[in-house]
Amino acid sequence: MKILVVDDNASLARAIKSFLNQEGHVADVAGSVKEGQKLLDLSNYDLVLTDLKLPDGEGLEIIRKARESASPRLPEVILMTAFGSVESAVTAMRLGASDYLTKPVSMEEFSFRIQKIAERRRLDEQNELLKRQCDSLLDASGFANVLDSIVGRSQAIAELKQLLAKVAPYPSTVLITGETGAGKEMVARAVHQLSPRAVGPFVRVNCASIPETLFEAELFGHEKGAFTDARQRRIGSFEAADQGTVFLDEVGEVPLAMQAKLLRALQEKEIIRIGSSSPVKVDVRIVAATNRNLEKMVAAGRFREDLLYRLSVFNILVPPLRERKDDFPELCRSLLDRLARELGKPSLRIPDSLVERLAAMQWPGNVRQLKNALERAAVLSEGRDIEAKFLLQPDRSEEAQAEPARTGFVSPAAIENENPEVGLTAALESLERRMLVAALEKAGGTKSRAAEILKIPRTQLLYRMKKLGLGEGDD
């Protein structure tokens, strides 16, 4: 535990600190109310030991300060005094003190009280962990069997399930590759839930949505006062996932400067919070996912080769939807059952003939695009039956393949029909909106692909979408 000792008897305070260090705790010492309150502002403590009589006030002020802490878990407090009285004990307990000791206190008694508090805090932490573990067991897909959440009986899906059953029980890192919308996160959750860590937390980190300046704090956490807005200590994703799994989604987006620190965390199994010099051991399994070609990124100098080797101990390729034609009947029924629950509609049906037509179409956005199309049709269709007119869209895949590469130049003809009286700004916004919508439609709603079509960074696409009210967030 991290413990603050507040006592104006310097020799006693040093002796207590030395004893606590021998017991495996970390202790700071203050000799006054003011000094103690300052340390409480600067750091988070698990326990505060304070004398009642101090040169500039009473230990009761330290108790009040400790109970006003911004830390998610308030520190325990033990009041120590040579002037024991019922009144001071009652006041201390009323203010939130955990215990009350009268000096002189034997080290055996002192150790016993400290151990009781340490055990209580460990039990609290275990309760919090158990709650997270219970939450992690509630699979968002609603399936009782983990592998059943991966719908399909095609050869590609059968091989995927067989590989998952072999790989998941072992602690090795896993790299999941595949196109956007193919179901990489569902596979990552299956790896976690089929492993001995299933009772531990599953913490997802979307690497594409974290600003570069906040990446280290998001993964490893920070200490109170580490930077301007660090008002309290915050644990990062690695600590939050202790005894469980960290899922690094879109790992190809990790900034190059951050990759060395990530590699060290994987190799040493420890992290260092920003603002601290003390390493923290973490026991996590890493599962990463990407739709990028990391080998090409390595060749281009945008991804560390040693990190790639460390991540891809096992590589699992999620097949795209176009290679799973046999799965369409079961997949459509499963998606419609889920949509009926989400939309509060009666059970939805789709004709076999319509399923066959869907299977013949191209789905660049994969399962995610299919689900979005079914959801739109479910909302617009009358009754329980999905109507073809709301579901089938022109298949533009051949057109897209035949289309020459874009240069990024916008022809004046693209805006020749604009009314100049509306103003240049409004006209440009109108053009920008149409281009964004067209790119998103062509990409099947996949923002990474839409950004490639428009030849702009994905972060810029998200910014422009938000600015124009076209939505934001992940693909």
Number of C-alpha atoms within 10 A of each C-alpha: 18 17 22 25 22 27 27 19 13 13 10 12 22 16 11 19 20 14 16 19 15 10 13 10 13 16 21 16 21 20 19 23 25 16 15 24 18 13 15 20 17 15 17 23 23 18 23 25 26 31 28 24 18 18 11 12 13 15 25 23 18 26 25 15 17 26 18 12 17 15 18 10 14 16 25 22 27 24 25 23 20 13 11 15 10 8 8 16 19 13 12 23 17 10 17 19 23 17 17 19 18 15 11 9 13 9 11 9 11 14 14 12 16 19 13 11 19 16 11 13 18 13 12 13 13 12 12 12 19 15 14 18 20 14 15 20 18 11 16 11 14 11 12 11 12 19 20 13 18 19 17 20 16 15 13 17 18 14 11 18 19 11 14 19 15 11 19 21 16 14 15 16 22 23 26 26 23 18 20 26 24 22 20 25 18 17 24 27 25 23 25 29 25 19 21 15 22 21 20 26 26 28 20 18 19 16 22 19 16 16 13 15 10 10 17 20 19 19 23 23 25 23 21 22 16 18 11 7 8 14 17 19 21 20 16 20 22 29 23 23 24 20 21 27 30 25 27 26 24 21 25 22 19 21 18 14 12 13 20 14 15 16 17 13 18 20 11 11 16 18 23 21 23 21 16 13 9 11 12 14 15 19 15 24 25 22 26 25 27 20 18 17 11 18 14 11 14 15 11 10 11 18 22 20 15 12 17 18 12 18 22 18 12 17 16 20 17 19 18 20 24 17 13 17 18 17 19 24 18 13 21 20 17 16 19 20 16 18 21 18 12 10 11 9 14 12 15 19 17 18 12 11 9 16 18 14 11 20 18 13 16 16 20 23 25 20 21 20 21 22 20 17 16 22 22 14 19 25 15 14 17 10 14 14 14 23 19 17 10 16 19 15 11 7 13 12 14 9 9 11 9 9 9 8 9 10 8 10 6 10 8 8 8 9 14 9 9 16 11 11 8 9 10 12 9 14 17 13 14 14 16 15 18 12 15 21 16 16 20 19 14 19 20 24 21 22 25 22 21 24 20 14 19 18 13 13 12 18 16 11 20 20 15 18 19 13 13 14 10 13 12 14 10 11 14
